């Protein structure tokens, strides 16, 4: 999820008309990092 967010962020920065991709990319990065560091279901799995 973080990787997809980075790709969308880069695409949004390269193409000025796709500024919505920057927002979506940032949201995906934040959500991906939160899900990575907060264990869900009681397990301490790390998904990159």
C-alpha positions as CSV (number, residue, x, y, z in Angstrom):
1,X,0.0,0.0,0.0
2,X,2.9,2.3,0.8
3,X,4.5,1.5,-2.5
4,X,1.3,2.3,-4.4
5,X,1.0,5.6,-2.5
6,X,4.6,6.5,-3.6
7,X,3.9,5.7,-7.2
8,X,0.7,7.8,-7.2
9,X,2.6,10.6,-5.4
10,X,5.3,10.6,-8.0
11,X,2.8,10.5,-10.9
12,X,0.9,13.3,-9.4
13,X,4.0,15.5,-9.0
14,X,5.2,14.8,-12.6
15,X,1.8,15.5,-14.2
16,X,0.5,18.8,-13.0
17,X,-3.1,18.2,-14.2
18,X,-3.3,15.1,-11.9
19,X,-3.1,16.9,-8.6
20,X,-5.7,14.6,-7.1
21,X,-3.2,11.7,-7.3
22,X,-0.9,13.6,-4.9
23,X,-3.7,13.6,-2.3
24,X,-4.6,10.0,-2.9
25,X,-0.9,9.0,-2.7
26,X,-0.3,10.8,0.6
27,X,-3.4,9.2,2.1
28,X,-2.3,5.7,1.0
29,X,1.2,6.3,2.4
30,X,-0.2,7.4,5.8
31,X,-2.7,4.6,6.0
32,X,-0.1,2.0,4.9
33,X,2.3,3.2,7.6
34,X,-0.4,3.2,10.3
35,X,-1.5,-0.3,9.3
36,X,2.2,-1.4,9.3
37,X,3.0,-0.2,12.8
38,X,-0.3,-1.0,14.5
39,X,-0.8,-4.7,14.8
40,X,-4.3,-5.9,13.8
41,X,-5.8,-9.0,15.2
42,X,-3.3,-9.2,18.0
43,X,-0.4,-10.3,15.8
44,X,2.8,-8.4,15.2
45,X,3.0,-9.0,11.4
46,X,5.0,-6.6,9.3
47,X,3.7,-6.2,5.7
48,X,5.8,-4.0,3.5
